[in-house]
Amino acid sequence: MKMNTLDLARVWAAITGLLLAVTYFGMLYVRANPSPVLAMLVTAIGGFELFLFGQDEWLKRRGKHG
């Protein structure tokens, strides 16, 4: 399976987002004070993934998915 650059960016974004989210909630679990930047990074990466998912679904529906 050969992946293009965008697919690789999506994989790395998903891995990074999951790792950051686990770190954030882990810090909350041990009652540490997580940085607000950490929450913003998780949100930004999640938004990136959600946008690309929506774009893929929209292109599939229009029949122009390459």
Rosetta blueprint (number, residue, H / E / L):
1 M L
2 K L
3 M L
4 N L
5 T H
6 L H
7 D H
8 L H
9 A H
10 R H
11 V H
12 W H
13 A H
14 A H
15 I H
16 T H
17 G H
18 L H
19 L H
20 L H
21 A H
22 V H
23 T H
24 Y H
25 F H
26 G H
27 M H
28 L H
29 Y H
30 V L
31 R L
32 A L
33 N L
34 P L
35 S L
36 P H
37 V H
38 L H
39 A H
40 M H
41 L H
42 V H
43 T H
44 A H
45 I H
46 G H
47 G H
48 F H
49 E H
50 L H
51 F H
52 L H
53 F H
54 G H
55 Q H
56 D H
57 E H
58 W H
59 L H
60 K H
61 R H
62 R H
63 G L
64 K L
65 H L
66 G L
